[in-house]
Amino acid sequence: MRGRHIGEYQGFPPSGRTFEVSGQITFRFRGSKVAETWLNWDYQGLLEQLGAPETAG
């Protein structure tokens, strides 16, 4: 995903910075309908690109 931070996000005011993060989405279907969804993406990387302080971990 790519974008530009132009609105408030998780309490961070718009910075105008561009960002790019990677991740994956997995769907499990039951018949023709989505039964479950799993999402995994680089949330910490996004926050760092928006200017959030790094966290210990």
PDB file of N, CA, C and O in Angstrom:
ATOM      1  N   MET A   1       0.842  -1.146   0.000  1.00  0.00           N
ATOM      2  CA  MET A   1       0.000   0.000   0.000  1.00  0.00           C
ATOM      3  C   MET A   1       0.907   1.233   0.000  1.00  0.00           C
ATOM      4  O   MET A   1       1.937   1.266   0.673  1.00  0.00           O
ATOM      5  N   ARG A   2       0.506   2.227  -0.757  1.00  0.00           N
ATOM      6  CA  ARG A   2       1.207   3.509  -0.793  1.00  0.00           C
ATOM      7  C   ARG A   2       0.196   4.626  -0.586  1.00  0.00           C
ATOM      8  O   ARG A   2      -0.980   4.497  -0.925  1.00  0.00           O
ATOM      9  N   GLY A   3       0.678   5.714  -0.028  1.00  0.00           N
ATOM     10  CA  GLY A   3      -0.225   6.841   0.139  1.00  0.00           C
ATOM     11  C   GLY A   3       0.489   8.062   0.658  1.00  0.00           C
ATOM     12  O   GLY A   3       1.713   8.092   0.784  1.00  0.00           O
ATOM     13  N   ARG A   4      -0.308   9.068   0.956  1.00  0.00           N
ATOM     14  CA  ARG A   4       0.192  10.316   1.537  1.00  0.00           C
ATOM     15  C   ARG A   4      -0.654  10.582   2.773  1.00  0.00           C
ATOM     16  O   ARG A   4      -1.879  10.469   2.730  1.00  0.00           O
ATOM     17  N   HIS A   5      -0.012  10.927   3.850  1.00  0.00           N
ATOM     18  CA  HIS A   5      -0.668  11.167   5.134  1.00  0.00           C
ATOM     19  C   HIS A   5      -1.281  12.571   5.128  1.00  0.00           C
ATOM     20  O   HIS A   5      -0.612  13.554   5.443  1.00  0.00           O
ATOM     21  N   ILE A   6      -2.566  12.645   4.765  1.00  0.00           N
ATOM     22  CA  ILE A   6      -3.220  13.950   4.633  1.00  0.00           C
ATOM     23  C   ILE A   6      -4.329  14.162   5.658  1.00  0.00           C
ATOM     24  O   ILE A   6      -4.929  15.236   5.696  1.00  0.00           O
ATOM     25  N   GLY A   7      -4.607  13.175   6.477  1.00  0.00           N
ATOM     26  CA  GLY A   7      -5.633  13.303   7.510  1.00  0.00           C
ATOM     27  C   GLY A   7      -5.136  12.692   8.804  1.00  0.00           C
ATOM     28  O   GLY A   7      -4.158  11.944   8.802  1.00  0.00           O
ATOM     29  N   GLU A   8      -5.792  12.997   9.903  1.00  0.00           N
ATOM     30  CA  GLU A   8      -5.393  12.434  11.187  1.00  0.00           C
ATOM     31  C   GLU A   8      -5.493  10.906  11.136  1.00  0.00           C
ATOM     32  O   GLU A   8      -6.444  10.352  10.584  1.00  0.00           O
ATOM     33  N   TYR A   9      -4.512  10.247  11.712  1.00  0.00           N
ATOM     34  CA  TYR A   9      -4.511   8.785  11.759  1.00  0.00           C
ATOM     35  C   TYR A   9      -3.976   8.343  13.112  1.00  0.00           C
ATOM     36  O   TYR A   9      -2.844   8.663  13.473  1.00  0.00           O
ATOM     37  N   GLN A  10      -4.779   7.620  13.847  1.00  0.00           N
ATOM     38  CA  GLN A  10      -4.391   7.091  15.157  1.00  0.00           C
ATOM     39  C   GLN A  10      -3.823   8.180  16.063  1.00  0.00           C
ATOM     40  O   GLN A  10      -2.873   7.938  16.807  1.00  0.00           O
ATOM     41  N   GLY A  11      -4.399   9.363  16.003  1.00  0.00           N
ATOM     42  CA  GLY A  11      -3.972  10.469  16.849  1.00  0.00           C
ATOM     43  C   GLY A  11      -2.826  11.302  16.298  1.00  0.00           C
ATOM     44  O   GLY A  11      -2.441  12.300  16.907  1.00  0.00           O
ATOM     45  N   PHE A  12      -2.274  10.907  15.151  1.00  0.00           N
ATOM     46  CA  PHE A  12      -1.180  11.664  14.544  1.00  0.00           C
ATOM     47  C   PHE A  12      -1.760  12.662  13.544  1.00  0.00           C
ATOM     48  O   PHE A  12      -2.476  12.270  12.622  1.00  0.00           O
ATOM     49  N   PRO A  13      -1.459  13.942  13.719  1.00  0.00           N
ATOM     50  CA  PRO A  13      -1.974  14.931  12.765  1.00  0.00           C
ATOM     51  C   PRO A  13      -1.343  14.736  11.392  1.00  0.00           C
ATOM     52  O   PRO A  13      -0.257  14.166  11.291  1.00  0.00           O
ATOM     53  N   PRO A  14      -2.004  15.199  10.334  1.00  0.00           N
ATOM     54  CA  PRO A  14      -1.472  15.033   8.980  1.00  0.00           C
ATOM     55  C   PRO A  14      -0.062  15.606   8.854  1.00  0.00           C
ATOM     56  O   PRO A  14       0.210  16.722   9.297  1.00  0.00           O
ATOM     57  N   SER A  15       0.824  14.830   8.248  1.00  0.00           N
ATOM     58  CA  SER A  15       2.210  15.273   8.073  1.00  0.00           C
ATOM     59  C   SER A  15       2.535  15.603   6.624  1.00  0.00           C
ATOM     60  O   SER A  15       3.534  16.267   6.347  1.00  0.00           O
ATOM     61  N   GLY A  16       1.695  15.141   5.695  1.00  0.00           N
ATOM     62  CA  GLY A  16       1.979  15.328   4.280  1.00  0.00           C
ATOM     63  C   GLY A  16       3.017  14.344   3.753  1.00  0.00           C
ATOM     64  O   GLY A  16       3.333  14.356   2.564  1.00  0.00           O
ATOM     65  N   ARG A  17       3.549  13.492   4.628  1.00  0.00           N
ATOM     66  CA  ARG A  17       4.579  12.525   4.212  1.00  0.00           C
ATOM     67  C   ARG A  17       3.963  11.410   3.370  1.00  0.00           C
ATOM     68  O   ARG A  17       2.804  11.037   3.553  1.00  0.00           O
ATOM     69  N   THR A  18       4.765  10.890   2.445  1.00  0.00           N
ATOM     70  CA  THR A  18       4.345   9.701   1.717  1.00  0.00           C
ATOM     71  C   THR A  18       4.774   8.480   2.525  1.00  0.00           C
ATOM     72  O   THR A  18       5.714   8.541   3.318  1.00  0.00           O
ATOM     73  N   PHE A  19       4.070   7.374   2.309  1.00  0.00           N
ATOM     74  CA  PHE A  19       4.404   6.134   2.999  1.00  0.00           C
ATOM     75  C   PHE A  19       4.193   4.961   2.059  1.00  0.00           C
ATOM     76  O   PHE A  19       3.468   5.049   1.068  1.00  0.00           O
ATOM     77  N   GLU A  20       4.848   3.861   2.400  1.00  0.00           N
ATOM     78  CA  GLU A  20       4.684   2.606   1.659  1.00  0.00           C
ATOM     79  C   GLU A  20       4.869   1.463   2.654  1.00  0.00           C
ATOM     80  O   GLU A  20       5.887   1.387   3.341  1.00  0.00           O
ATOM     81  N   VAL A  21       3.886   0.584   2.724  1.00  0.00           N
ATOM     82  CA  VAL A  21       3.967  -0.574   3.623  1.00  0.00           C
ATOM     83  C   VAL A  21       3.567  -1.832   2.861  1.00  0.00           C
ATOM     84  O   VAL A  21       2.830  -1.779   1.877  1.00  0.00           O
ATOM     85  N   SER A  22       4.070  -2.955   3.339  1.00  0.00           N
ATOM     86  CA  SER A  22       3.724  -4.229   2.719  1.00  0.00           C
ATOM     87  C   SER A  22       2.945  -5.077   3.707  1.00  0.00           C
ATOM     88  O   SER A  22       2.958  -4.827   4.912  1.00  0.00           O
ATOM     89  N   GLY A  23       2.276  -6.072   3.180  1.00  0.00           N
ATOM     90  CA  GLY A  23       1.508  -6.974   4.022  1.00  0.00           C
ATOM     91  C   GLY A  23       0.813  -8.017   3.176  1.00  0.00           C
ATOM     92  O   GLY A  23       1.076  -8.154   1.981  1.00  0.00           O
ATOM     93  N   GLN A  24      -0.081  -8.750   3.820  1.00  0.00           N
ATOM     94  CA  GLN A  24      -0.846  -9.771   3.104  1.00  0.00           C
ATOM     95  C   GLN A  24      -2.227  -9.885   3.706  1.00  0.00           C
ATOM     96  O   GLN A  24      -2.433  -9.600   4.886  1.00  0.00           O
ATOM     97  N   ILE A  25      -3.168 -10.303   2.886  1.00  0.00           N
ATOM     98  CA  ILE A  25      -4.518 -10.597   3.340  1.00  0.00           C
ATOM     99  C   ILE A  25      -4.843 -12.007   2.875  1.00  0.00           C
ATOM    100  O   ILE A  25      -4.626 -12.349   1.712  1.00  0.00           O
ATOM    101  N   THR A  26      -5.361 -12.824   3.781  1.00  0.00           N
ATOM    102  CA  THR A  26      -5.760 -14.189   3.462  1.00  0.00           C
ATOM    103  C   THR A  26      -7.254 -14.326   3.719  1.00  0.00           C
ATOM    104  O   THR A  26      -7.748 -13.923   4.772  1.00  0.00           O
ATOM    105  N   PHE A  27      -7.962 -14.888   2.768  1.00  0.00           N
ATOM    106  CA  PHE A  27      -9.396 -15.111   2.897  1.00  0.00           C
ATOM    107  C   PHE A  27      -9.678 -16.608   2.930  1.00  0.00           C
ATOM    108  O   PHE A  27      -9.051 -17.375   2.200  1.00  0.00           O
ATOM    109  N   ARG A  28     -10.621 -17.026   3.776  1.00  0.00           N
ATOM    110  CA  ARG A  28     -11.137 -18.394   3.746  1.00  0.00           C
ATOM    111  C   ARG A  28     -12.596 -18.296   3.338  1.00  0.00           C
ATOM    112  O   ARG A  28     -13.383 -17.571   3.945  1.00  0.00           O
ATOM    113  N   PHE A  29     -12.936 -19.038   2.302  1.00  0.00           N
ATOM    114  CA  PHE A  29     -14.293 -19.018   1.777  1.00  0.00           C
ATOM    115  C   PHE A  29     -15.074 -20.231   2.243  1.00  0.00           C
ATOM    116  O   PHE A  29     -14.525 -21.323   2.384  1.00  0.00           O
ATOM    117  N   ARG A  30     -16.342 -20.030   2.475  1.00  0.00           N
ATOM    118  CA  ARG A  30     -17.288 -21.121   2.691  1.00  0.00           C
ATOM    119  C   ARG A  30     -18.330 -20.958   1.599  1.00  0.00           C
ATOM    120  O   ARG A  30     -19.144 -20.034   1.628  1.00  0.00           O
ATOM    121  N   GLY A  31     -18.294 -21.858   0.646  1.00  0.00           N
ATOM    122  CA  GLY A  31     -19.150 -21.684  -0.522  1.00  0.00           C
ATOM    123  C   GLY A  31     -18.671 -20.476  -1.312  1.00  0.00           C
ATOM    124  O   GLY A  31     -17.492 -20.383  -1.656  1.00  0.00           O
ATOM    125  N   SER A  32     -19.568 -19.564  -1.597  1.00  0.00           N
ATOM    126  CA  SER A  32     -19.208 -18.374  -2.361  1.00  0.00           C
ATOM    127  C   SER A  32     -19.053 -17.132  -1.474  1.00  0.00           C
ATOM    128  O   SER A  32     -18.971 -16.010  -1.975  1.00  0.00           O
ATOM    129  N   LYS A  33     -19.014 -17.346  -0.139  1.00  0.00           N
ATOM    130  CA  LYS A  33     -18.908 -16.208   0.775  1.00  0.00           C
ATOM    131  C   LYS A  33     -17.620 -16.276   1.592  1.00  0.00           C
ATOM    132  O   LYS A  33     -17.114 -17.356   1.895  1.00  0.00           O
ATOM    133  N   VAL A  34     -17.105 -15.103   1.939  1.00  0.00           N
ATOM    134  CA  VAL A  34     -15.925 -15.032   2.793  1.00  0.00           C
ATOM    135  C   VAL A  34     -16.346 -15.422   4.210  1.00  0.00           C
ATOM    136  O   VAL A  34     -17.245 -14.811   4.788  1.00  0.00           O
ATOM    137  N   ALA A  35     -15.689 -16.445   4.763  1.00  0.00           N
ATOM    138  CA  ALA A  35     -15.998 -16.908   6.113  1.00  0.00           C
ATOM    139  C   ALA A  35     -15.050 -16.304   7.149  1.00  0.00           C
ATOM    140  O   ALA A  35     -15.462 -16.009   8.271  1.00  0.00           O
ATOM    141  N   GLU A  36     -13.788 -16.120   6.778  1.00  0.00           N
ATOM    142  CA  GLU A  36     -12.794 -15.536   7.681  1.00  0.00           C
ATOM    143  C   GLU A  36     -11.783 -14.737   6.869  1.00  0.00           C
ATOM    144  O   GLU A  36     -11.558 -15.004   5.688  1.00  0.00           O
ATOM    145  N   THR A  37     -11.179 -13.753   7.527  1.00  0.00           N
ATOM    146  CA  THR A  37     -10.147 -12.925   6.908  1.00  0.00           C
ATOM    147  C   THR A  37      -9.021 -12.719   7.911  1.00  0.00           C
ATOM    148  O   THR A  37      -9.267 -12.432   9.082  1.00  0.00           O
ATOM    149  N   TRP A  38      -7.785 -12.868   7.444  1.00  0.00           N
ATOM    150  CA  TRP A  38      -6.607 -12.586   8.264  1.00  0.00           C
ATOM    151  C   TRP A  38      -5.803 -11.509   7.559  1.00  0.00           C
ATOM    152  O   TRP A  38      -5.595 -11.570   6.347  1.00  0.00           O
ATOM    153  N   LEU A  39      -5.351 -10.519   8.325  1.00  0.00           N
ATOM    154  CA  LEU A  39      -4.591  -9.404   7.773  1.00  0.00           C
ATOM    155  C   LEU A  39      -3.286  -9.283   8.540  1.00  0.00           C
ATOM    156  O   LEU A  39      -3.273  -9.316   9.771  1.00  0.00           O
ATOM    157  N   ASN A  40      -2.193  -9.143   7.810  1.00  0.00           N
ATOM    158  CA  ASN A  40      -0.870  -8.989   8.410  1.00  0.00           C
ATOM    159  C   ASN A  40      -0.134  -7.929   7.617  1.00  0.00           C
ATOM    160  O   ASN A  40       0.072  -8.084   6.414  1.00  0.00           O
ATOM    161  N   TRP A  41       0.272  -6.829   8.294  1.00  0.00           N
ATOM    162  CA  TRP A  41       0.986  -5.774   7.604  1.00  0.00           C
ATOM    163  C   TRP A  41       1.929  -5.077   8.562  1.00  0.00           C
ATOM    164  O   TRP A  41       1.838  -5.258   9.776  1.00  0.00           O
ATOM    165  N   ASP A  42       2.837  -4.280   8.018  1.00  0.00           N
ATOM    166  CA  ASP A  42       3.904  -3.632   8.777  1.00  0.00           C
ATOM    167  C   ASP A  42       3.397  -2.341   9.420  1.00  0.00           C
ATOM    168  O   ASP A  42       3.703  -1.245   8.951  1.00  0.00           O
ATOM    169  N   TYR A  43       2.626  -2.480  10.487  1.00  0.00           N
ATOM    170  CA  TYR A  43       2.040  -1.336  11.177  1.00  0.00           C
ATOM    171  C   TYR A  43       3.113  -0.446  11.806  1.00  0.00           C
ATOM    172  O   TYR A  43       3.030   0.780  11.722  1.00  0.00           O
ATOM    173  N   GLN A  44       4.114  -1.054  12.432  1.00  0.00           N
ATOM    174  CA  GLN A  44       5.195  -0.279  13.051  1.00  0.00           C
ATOM    175  C   GLN A  44       5.942   0.543  11.993  1.00  0.00           C
ATOM    176  O   GLN A  44       6.276   1.707  12.217  1.00  0.00           O
ATOM    177  N   GLY A  45       6.198  -0.081  10.840  1.00  0.00           N
ATOM    178  CA  GLY A  45       6.860   0.635   9.750  1.00  0.00           C
ATOM    179  C   GLY A  45       6.055   1.831   9.275  1.00  0.00           C
ATOM    180  O   GLY A  45       6.618   2.881   8.966  1.00  0.00           O
ATOM    181  N   LEU A  46       4.732   1.676   9.216  1.00  0.00           N
ATOM    182  CA  LEU A  46       3.876   2.791   8.828  1.00  0.00           C
ATOM    183  C   LEU A  46       3.994   3.928   9.834  1.00  0.00           C
ATOM    184  O   LEU A  46       4.183   5.083   9.451  1.00  0.00           O
ATOM    185  N   LEU A  47       3.883   3.605  11.120  1.00  0.00           N
ATOM    186  CA  LEU A  47       3.959   4.647  12.137  1.00  0.00           C
ATOM    187  C   LEU A  47       5.295   5.381  12.092  1.00  0.00           C
ATOM    188  O   LEU A  47       5.337   6.600  12.258  1.00  0.00           O
ATOM    189  N   GLU A  48       6.380   4.655  11.871  1.00  0.00           N
ATOM    190  CA  GLU A  48       7.687   5.293  11.783  1.00  0.00           C
ATOM    191  C   GLU A  48       7.760   6.248  10.590  1.00  0.00           C
ATOM    192  O   GLU A  48       8.340   7.330  10.688  1.00  0.00           O
ATOM    193  N   GLN A  49       7.171   5.845   9.474  1.00  0.00           N
ATOM    194  CA  GLN A  49       7.180   6.702   8.296  1.00  0.00           C
ATOM    195  C   GLN A  49       6.330   7.965   8.499  1.00  0.00           C
ATOM    196  O   GLN A  49       6.577   8.993   7.870  1.00  0.00           O
ATOM    197  N   LEU A  50       5.328   7.876   9.383  1.00  0.00           N
ATOM    198  CA  LEU A  50       4.490   9.032   9.673  1.00  0.00           C
ATOM    199  C   LEU A  50       5.094   9.925  10.742  1.00  0.00           C
ATOM    200  O   LEU A  50       4.544  10.982  11.050  1.00  0.00           O
ATOM    201  N   GLY A  51       6.237   9.507  11.319  1.00  0.00           N
ATOM    202  CA  GLY A  51       6.925  10.341  12.282  1.00  0.00           C
ATOM    203  C   GLY A  51       6.741   9.947  13.731  1.00  0.00           C
ATOM    204  O   GLY A  51       7.161  10.684  14.622  1.00  0.00           O
ATOM    205  N   ALA A  52       6.123   8.798  13.995  1.00  0.00           N
ATOM    206  CA  ALA A  52       5.943   8.353  15.380  1.00  0.00           C
ATOM    207  C   ALA A  52       7.289   7.930  15.946  1.00  0.00           C
ATOM    208  O   ALA A  52       8.135   7.421  15.210  1.00  0.00           O
ATOM    209  N   PRO A  53       7.501   8.133  17.244  1.00  0.00           N
ATOM    210  CA  PRO A  53       8.751   7.668  17.846  1.00  0.00           C
ATOM    211  C   PRO A  53       8.826   6.146  17.823  1.00  0.00           C
ATOM    212  O   PRO A  53       7.803   5.469  17.923  1.00  0.00           O
ATOM    213  N   GLU A  54      10.034   5.610  17.693  1.00  0.00           N
ATOM    214  CA  GLU A  54      10.211   4.154  17.696  1.00  0.00           C
ATOM    215  C   GLU A  54       9.899   3.623  19.084  1.00  0.00           C
ATOM    216  O   GLU A  54      10.155   4.281  20.092  1.00  0.00           O
ATOM    217  N   THR A  55       9.337   2.410  19.117  1.00  0.00           N
ATOM    218  CA  THR A  55       9.038   1.780  20.397  1.00  0.00           C
ATOM    219  C   THR A  55      10.018   0.649  20.643  1.00  0.00           C
ATOM    220  O   THR A  55      10.535   0.043  19.705  1.00  0.00           O
ATOM    221  N   ALA A  56      10.266   0.374  21.906  1.00  0.00           N
ATOM    222  CA  ALA A  56      11.160  -0.750  22.256  1.00  0.00           C
ATOM    223  C   ALA A  56      10.420  -2.039  21.986  1.00  0.00           C
ATOM    224  O   ALA A  56       9.202  -2.105  22.158  1.00  0.00           O
ATOM    225  N   GLY A  57      11.120  -3.036  21.576  1.00  0.00           N
ATOM    226  CA  GLY A  57      10.424  -4.290  21.343  1.00  0.00           C
ATOM    227  C   GLY A  57      11.296  -5.241  20.749  1.00  0.00           C
ATOM    228  O   GLY A  57      10.885  -6.369  20.475  1.00  0.00           O
TER     229      GLY A  57
END
